[in-house]
Amino acid sequence: MQQGPAVRRRKLGEELRRLRLAAGLTSRDAARLAGWHQSKVSRIETGISGVRTSDVTLLLDVYTVADPQLRALLETLAGAADGMGSRWWHAYRGLIPPEYRDFISLEDQACAARTLETSVVPGLLQTPDYARAVTRAALVDLPAATVNSLVEVRLTRQSVLRAEKPLELCAVLDEAVLRREVGGRRVMRDQLRGLAETAQLPHVRLQVLPFSVGGYVGLTGPFVIFSFPNTSDLDVVVLDHLTSSLYLERKEDLEVYCAAFHAMQARALAPEDSLDLIARISDGS
């Protein structure tokens, strides 16, 4: 397990190495064509040093990578590592920590996300009032203006669900998420209705793990699995903690978490039955 920036550098380096080999080039060839010393290519590929977005763009040109999605993904990975870029979240860099910015960039470039939540509604599905209540509960004593800005970040993140090529979201929620009245009864009722509305989107699949299933493999904590277009080598599991996030990117870890998520989906209520349960809880049943 590593923190986000280290994982991003290594995964970016591994993908650039794969593309170099696919182009039939040695590291010496790549360095010569880029006008660099060979050691720079080696440092980038091993994740020892960061890499500028402009350097990645140059390497992609050298490797004749034409796919616009792959180029955008790798350039965004580099931008997260060097703090550059023009994505919307960079306007909040004085407010949100690097780990959160890194998470947002993953979410923005992913083609799919699978998430388990055991305590709160996932950020991508939160209503404004619910997001504000969660933020106030988790980060006490923050000025109202800061809370409002953090809520604004969370709501802006939700644009990935309504983009031209939207994120495919599969969410499994513990029933406790639905019954915990964060912000009070009115806020929670509106949140449940918002969940039901968003679940109607064709690229959103929402399932509930009812209390009746008892213990299950993910009971000890939430996680998110991000998948990316064109290559599974960049897929990553994110474990969220109170003060930081941990990233798991080994193939073995990904396989374990993917299998666990599949097992929880099998035990959860079907999407239509999940919506029925949400409606009953919203009505006070």
N, C-alpha and C positions, 0 to 999 in steps of 0.2 A: 504494500500500500504506500502511495506517495501523495504528496499534495499536488494540486492541479498544475501549476506552472512546470514542475519537473516532468510530469507525465506528458504534458503537451509538447515539450521540447523533444522528448524521446520518441513519442509517436510520430511527430512531424519528421524527425530525422530518419526513422525507419521507413516511412512512406517515400521520402525523397531518395533514399538508397534503393528502394524497390523500383522506382521510376528510372533511376540511373541505369540499373542493371537491365531493365526492359529496353532501354535505348541502346544497349550494347556498349556502354562506356565504362571505363575504369575511373576511379576517383582522380587519377592523374589527368585523364582526358577531360573530365568535367572541369577540373580546376583550370586547365589550359584554355578551354573554350570560354570560361567565365572571366578569365584574366586574374585568377586568384592563385594563392599558394595551395598546394595539395592539403596541407594541414587544416586549412579552413573548411574544406569539404568534409574531412574526417571529423572535425569537432562538431559540425552541424549534424552529421548523420548519427553520431553517438549521443547527441543531446548534451554534450559537455558544455557547450556555449549556446547562447541565444542566437536568433537569426532575425534579421530585419525583413520586413515584408518585401522590400525591393530586391533583397538577395534571393528570396524564394521565387519571385517573379522571374528573375534572371535564370535561375536553375530550371524552372519549368520551360522557359524558352529554349534553353540548351537541350533539354530532354524532349523537345517538340511535343509537349503536352497541350492538346488543344481543347480538351473537355472543359467547358466553362464552369460547371458545377465543381469539379475537382479542383480547378485552379482557385476558385473563390474560397473553397473550404480550406485549402492549404495556406492561402494568403491570410485568411482570418486567424488560423492557428498561429501564424507568425506574428500577426498584429497583436494578439493577446499576450504573446511572450515578450514583445519589445515595448508594449504600452502605446503603440501607435495605432492609427486607423481612424475611420470616420463613422463607425457604427454608433447607433443612438446612445448606447450605454456609456460611451466615453465621456459624454456630457455630465455623467454622475460620478466620475472617478474620484472626486473629492468626498463623496458621500458613502459609496459602497466599497468594500475591501476588494483587493485583487481576486480573491477566491470566488467571490460572488460574480464579478465581471467575467471571470473565466467560465463559470457555470452558465451564464447568460449567453456567452459566445458559442458554447457547445449546443445549447438549446436552439439557438438561432440557425445554426448550420446543419443540425441533425435532420434526417428525414423521418425518424420515428423515435418515440420515447415510450418506455414501459415503466410505470411507477407504482410502487406500493406505498400507501399511506396508512399509518396506524393511529394517528392522533388528530391531524388537521386536514382540511381540504387542500389538495395540491394547489400551488400558487397559480398555475395556469387556469384554474377553475374557480378562483375566489372572486366574490363580489367586492366592490369597494369598501362597504361597511365591515364586512367580515375580515378583509385584509387589514383594515385599520385596527380592528379589535385584536387580531393575532399579533400584529406588530407591537401594539401597546403592551400586550401581555408578555411577550417574549423579550422586549427591550424596554424595561421600565425607565422612567425619569427622562425620556427623550423629549425635547421641545416639540410642540405641536407642528411646527413648520418642518422639522426633520421627519416626523412620522408621516406627514402628508407627502413628502418627497419620496420616501421609501414605498408608500402605497402607489404612487405614480409609476415608480419603476416596475412594481409587480404587475400593474395593469397594462403597462406598455409591453411587457413580456408576452402578454396574451395575444398579441398581433400575429404570432406564429401560427395560431389556430385558424386565422382568417386570411392568410397570405395566399398569393396566387397558387403556390405549391405548398399547401399547409402541412404542418407537422402532423403525422399520424400518432395519435395518443391513445394508449391503452392504460387505463387506471383501475387498480384494484384497491378498494377502500374497506378498511375494517368498519363494522357497524358503529363502533365507538365514535368514528369521525362524524357520523350523522347525528348522533344523539348528544354530543357534547355541545351545550348551548354557548358557544363563543360569542360574546357581544350581547347576549340576551336573546329572548325568544323571537322578537321581531327580526333581528339581524339573521338569526339562524333560519327562520322560515324563508326569508328572502334568498338566503344562500342555497337552501335545498331546492327552491324553485329555479334558481340559476343553474344549479347542477343538472336538473332535468332538462332545461332548455339547451344547454351546451351539449348534452349527451345525444341530442337529435342530429348533430352534425355527422355527416357520413364518415368522417375520418376520426371520430372520437368513439371509443368503446369503454363504457363504464360498467364495472361489476362490483358488487358488495359482498364481502365475506361476513355472513351473519354470525351472531354470537353462538348460534347452534352448532357451528363447525368445531367449536372448542379450540384447542391449540392448533397452530399451523406453522409451517416452516419459517415464515417471515415475521412472526409475532414480536421478535425482539427489536425490530427497528425498520424504518422506511428506507427505500433506496430507489434510484432511477437508473435505467439502462438506456443510454443514447446509442442509436445506430445512425450510420452515415451513408450517403449515396456513393456508389461506385466501388467502395472498399469496406470490408468488415474489419480490416486491420486497425481502424481508428475507433471502433466501438469501445465504450467505456462504461463502467458502473460507478455511480457517485453515491457515497454514503454521507449523509448530512449529520453534523454534530452541532452542539450549541455554539461553539466558537470557531469551527473550521469545517472543512469538507475533506474527505479522503477519496481518492480515485483508484480504482482497480482496473488494470488494463491487460493483465496476463490472460492468455487464452483460457487457461484452466479456471480462473476466477469467473470470466464471462460465461463459460459453460455452466458452472454451478448456479450462478444467479439467473441465467436464462431458464434453466431447468426448474428452479424454485418458483419463478414467476409463472411458468406454464402449469406447475402443480397447483398453485394458488388459484389460477383462473379456472382450473377444472373443479375446484371445491367451491368456488364462489357462485352466487346466483347468476343466472343468465342475465344479459343486459335488460330485457323486458321485465323480468322479475325484480331486478335491482331497482328499476324505475318505479315499480309498484311499491316497493318497500320505502323508497324515498318519499313518495306521495303520502303514504300512511303516516310516516313520522312527521312530515310537514303538517298534516292535518291533526296531529296530536295523538295519534294511535300508539 
